[in-house]
Amino acid sequence: MVKICIMKTFTSSLPDNLLQDLANKAKHYKMPKNKIIEKALIIYLDQLKRAEYSKSYSRAAQDDDIMAVAEEGMEDYLTDLNEQK
């Protein structure tokens, strides 16, 4: 199966030193600058998503009702494990 990716163009401004670093890395790795930016953005957006998950778990840990449900689930799980022995 062939995956078709539609590309859009956008314009952005970056500090000169960052653009120079990008140009140097693109030349070193023989990659187009836009591919380096694309890969970096994918990684960064994934890190933001992971940080959001982490915050949500921290908030859940402070919620007594959610913790009670989780503990009840663990008790059921341990009971099931012990019955399988």
Secondary structure by P-SEA (a helix, b strand, c coil): cbbbbbbbbbbbcccaaaaaaaaaaaaaacccaaaaaaaaaaaaaaaaaaaaaaaaaaaaaacaaaaaaaaaaaaaaaaaaaaac
